[in-house]
Amino acid sequence: MRKTRYHFNTRSLTFEKVTASIRDRFLSVLKVVVTGSVFAAVVIFLAYNFFESPREKMLERENKQLRLQYNIMNDRMERIAVVLDELQDRDDNIYRVIFESEPIPSSVRRAGMGGSDRYTELSGFESSKIMTESAVKLDELANRIVVQSRSFDEVFELARNKDKMLRSIPAIQPVNNKDLKKLSSFFGYRIHPIFKRRIFHDGLDFTAPVGTKVYATGDGVVVEAVRARYGYGNRITINHGYGYQTTYAHLNSFAVREGERVQRGQIIGSIGNTGLSSGPHLHYEVIKNGTKVNPIYYFFGDLSPQDYQEVISRANSFHSGRN
């Protein structure tokens, strides 16, 4: 029940009933509402800034646990990356060296998994940084594992074909020692016998009479059997696979034709004096992955250690100008 208010009139010395106007009533209500609102705002402000609700406490515990798990996961990925580094090192420097295969470039092993927009969905959160870092590491590991898996598949295939590879790699002299007069020119710079100037000689010259048998130094396929009166003259090129080719130049005759498969030790032709040649000899080249290399390192199949060391010594003497 609403209380009745009275006012003491000093003139009439009597109590008079006070009747509140609508404005007074409105101001009174407004005062209560404003006071309550201010009080509520202060309470809410204090509650949000200085006190945590049970739900907020629960979410905070969950976030801490989540960050802890991300850190643990990152540590595990770091350890996996170290193991993967060791596997890659063995792959490049042991397995692929054994099978004479080129190592996989680091640019391929660590290729990216897409642009930065790949991780935009992880932005805007309190833990965005650690989530993005974890996602990037995981993608990098996944890519490296895929590359390594494919590499091992390739190495496994090389191992399966090791016997075939060993038969294919050039490993003997193209001219039998009993037919050979001498090794007249080695791999490296020399004075050209015709041009009389210093020119790089990218093969070995085997001096022997015209008609001396020439042998394939490894299994392969004849990809070129050309007759010419200039340059290398009559020449044969064999593709041995595994990045190897050999060329036999200044020949007199052919015993094989283009497209024919040959075996190591098979007669492929005879020594001649065709093309740009100062006398009967065989010019022999070994090409590995498109680059001409020193053939003396590919005679290990039919020379004794003493004979092979003699060839190396003569090659060194040739390069030092003592021969």
Order of alpha helices (4+ residues) and beta strands (2+ residues): beta-beta-alpha-alpha-alpha-alpha-alpha-beta-beta-beta-beta-beta-beta-beta-beta-beta-beta-beta-beta-beta-alpha
